[in-house]
Amino acid sequence: MSTTDWTTLESETSTTAPQCVNCGNQVTRQFARVFGDNRDVVHACPDCSTYREMKTSSFIPEQHR
């Protein structure tokens, strides 16, 4: 019987969750798809803005809209 070295996945290097560029809060990928810009970059999250501001895209810079 052979033994195989098993290594755990390091969450920081293998998968990265999106973060709000305004405050650095971690958000889900689904949140980034809904409230992020065309590249799923989140410019505001519930911790640093209101949902009304996020829906009106007032936090997204003009070049990313």
ABEGO torsion letter per residue (X at the ends): XBBBBBBBBBAAAABBBBBBAAAGBBBBAAAAAAABBAAGBBABBAAABBAAAAAAGAABBAAAX
